[in-house]
Amino acid sequence: TLNVGTSYTITVGAGGAGGGATSASGVDSSISGTGITTITSVGGGGGINTAAGGTGGSGGGSGSTPSTNRTGGSGTANQGFNGGNATSGFSGAGGGGGGASAVGVPTDTAGGGGNGGNGLASSITGSAVTRAGAGGGGNHYAPTVGSGGTGGGGNAGAYDTSGTPGVAGTANTGGGAGGGGGKTAVTTGPGNSGGSGV
């Protein structure tokens, strides 16, 4: 219970920065003050091009390699779900990130990226708003790109000659960013940045 006249410290964590092969995890958010127990929400795990996804409030999607299956990052109990797995044979194809209400979807059998897990609706502002949707996974030599989950998740970039970057997560929703699309005959495009916390 919050009391009138008492000061509380609220920290809104920034979304993890996107990049090339690896995206950073998000920063923790918290509320603290006199007479209440400090509550901390862990920042979401970052997605990784050819490795297991990062752990966090929700897990980051993993990226595949030609010979190794990769496991999505682990989410945190009562916060979010695991990221999607990536199947070997398609270097750089990514599973979707884990959302607040669902796990990330794995890569498909043709090298397409998995969809991000959906977020969760809450009414802390007086009306129901869905937040903490996850970003979609990038693709590799495939037409299918991962879609972002409901609640601020960004879509993945398309596979093309330039390697289209993923779409950033929506600010103030905790939504995850989409992974970068594959780039013909060269490398994958960059992921984008996750949305800041609520």
C-alpha positions in Angstrom: 0.0 0.0 0.0 1.3 3.4 -1.0 0.8 6.3 1.4 0.1 10.0 0.6 3.0 12.2 1.6 5.6 9.4 1.4 8.3 9.6 -1.2 9.0 6.6 -3.4 11.9 6.0 -5.8 10.8 4.6 -9.1 13.5 3.5 -11.6 12.4 2.8 -15.2 15.0 0.6 -16.9 16.1 1.3 -20.4 15.6 -1.3 -23.2 18.7 -3.2 -24.2 20.6 -1.7 -27.1 20.6 -3.5 -30.4 23.6 -4.2 -32.5 25.2 -6.7 -34.8 25.6 -10.3 -33.6 24.6 -9.6 -30.0 21.9 -7.4 -28.4 22.3 -6.2 -24.8 19.9 -7.2 -22.1 17.5 -4.6 -20.7 18.1 -2.7 -17.5 16.1 -3.6 -14.3 13.2 -1.5 -13.2 12.2 -1.0 -9.5 10.2 0.8 -6.9 11.3 1.4 -3.3 10.5 3.5 -0.3 9.6 3.7 3.3 7.1 1.1 4.4 7.2 -1.0 1.3 9.3 -4.0 0.1 11.4 -3.1 -2.8 10.1 -4.6 -6.0 12.5 -5.2 -8.9 11.5 -6.3 -12.4 14.5 -7.8 -14.3 15.3 -6.5 -17.7 14.7 -8.7 -20.7 17.4 -11.0 -22.1 19.1 -10.0 -25.3 19.0 -12.0 -28.5 22.2 -13.5 -29.9 23.0 -14.3 -33.6 24.6 -17.7 -33.3 24.4 -18.6 -29.6 21.9 -19.3 -26.9 19.6 -16.3 -26.0 20.3 -14.2 -22.9 18.5 -14.7 -19.6 16.3 -12.0 -18.1 12.8 -11.0 -17.1 11.9 -12.7 -20.3 14.4 -14.8 -22.2 16.1 -13.7 -25.4 15.7 -15.7 -28.6 18.6 -17.8 -29.7 20.4 -17.9 -33.0 21.2 -21.0 -35.0 24.5 -22.3 -36.5 24.9 -24.8 -39.3 25.7 -27.6 -36.9 24.2 -26.8 -33.5 20.8 -26.3 -32.1 20.6 -23.4 -29.7 18.3 -22.9 -26.7 16.3 -19.7 -26.0 17.2 -17.7 -22.9 15.5 -18.4 -19.6 12.8 -16.0 -18.3 12.2 -15.1 -14.6 9.4 -16.7 -12.7 6.3 -14.5 -12.4 7.7 -12.0 -15.0 8.2 -13.7 -18.4 8.8 -16.8 -20.4 11.7 -18.4 -22.2 12.9 -17.3 -25.6 12.5 -19.5 -28.7 15.0 -22.2 -29.7 16.9 -22.1 -33.0 17.3 -25.2 -35.2 20.7 -26.1 -36.7 21.3 -25.8 -40.4 20.5 -22.1 -40.8 23.2 -19.9 -39.5 21.7 -16.7 -37.9 18.0 -17.6 -38.0 16.6 -16.6 -34.7 13.9 -17.8 -32.3 11.4 -15.2 -31.0 12.0 -13.7 -27.6 9.9 -14.7 -24.6 6.9 -12.5 -23.7 5.2 -11.8 -20.4 2.5 -14.4 -21.2 4.0 -16.8 -23.7 7.3 -18.5 -24.8 9.0 -17.4 -28.0 8.3 -19.4 -31.1 11.3 -21.5 -32.5 12.7 -21.0 -36.0 10.9 -23.0 -38.7 12.4 -25.8 -40.8 13.1 -23.5 -43.7 15.2 -21.0 -41.8 12.4 -18.5 -41.0 12.5 -16.6 -37.7 10.1 -17.4 -34.8 7.4 -15.0 -33.6 7.9 -13.2 -30.3 5.8 -14.2 -27.3 2.8 -12.1 -26.5 2.7 -9.6 -23.6 0.3 -9.4 -20.7 -2.6 -7.0 -20.1 -2.7 -5.0 -16.8 -4.8 -2.0 -15.6 -2.2 -0.1 -13.5 -3.1 3.1 -15.4 -6.9 2.6 -14.9 -7.5 0.8 -18.2 -6.2 -2.4 -19.6 -3.0 -2.1 -21.6 -0.9 -5.0 -22.9 2.8 -4.7 -22.3 6.1 -6.7 -22.4 5.6 -8.4 -25.8 8.7 -9.9 -27.3 10.5 -9.2 -30.6 10.4 -11.6 -33.5 13.5 -13.6 -34.7 15.4 -12.7 -37.8 15.5 -15.1 -40.8 18.1 -16.8 -43.0 17.5 -17.4 -46.7 13.8 -17.7 -46.0 10.8 -15.5 -46.7 9.4 -15.8 -43.2 10.4 -13.2 -40.6 9.3 -13.3 -37.0 6.5 -11.0 -35.9 6.6 -9.1 -32.6 4.3 -10.2 -29.8 1.3 -8.1 -28.7 2.4 -5.5 -26.2 5.2 -3.6 -27.9 7.2 -6.3 -29.5 9.0 -5.3 -32.8 8.9 -7.3 -36.0 12.1 -8.8 -37.4 13.8 -7.3 -40.4 13.5 -8.8 -43.9 16.0 -11.0 -45.7 17.3 -8.9 -48.6 20.4 -7.4 -50.1 21.0 -5.0 -47.3 19.9 -7.0 -44.2 17.0 -4.8 -42.9 17.3 -4.0 -39.2 14.6 -5.2 -36.9 11.9 -2.9 -35.5 12.6 -1.3 -32.1 10.4 -2.3 -29.1 7.8 0.3 -28.2 8.9 2.7 -25.4 7.3 2.4 -22.0 5.9 -1.0 -22.7 9.0 -3.2 -22.0 8.5 -4.6 -25.5 11.4 -6.4 -27.1 13.0 -5.5 -30.5 12.9 -7.6 -33.6 16.0 -9.4 -34.9 17.8 -8.3 -38.0 17.0 -9.9 -41.3 19.4 -12.0 -43.3 21.7 -10.3 -45.8 22.2 -12.0 -49.1 25.6 -13.6 -49.4 27.1 -11.5 -46.6 25.9 -11.2 -43.1 22.7 -10.6 -41.1 21.3 -7.2 -40.4 21.3 -5.7 -36.9 18.7 -6.1 -34.3 17.2 -3.0 -32.8 16.8 -1.7 -29.2 14.1 -2.9 -26.8 11.5 -0.6 -25.4 12.0 1.0 -21.9 10.1 -0.3 -18.9 6.7 0.9 -17.9 
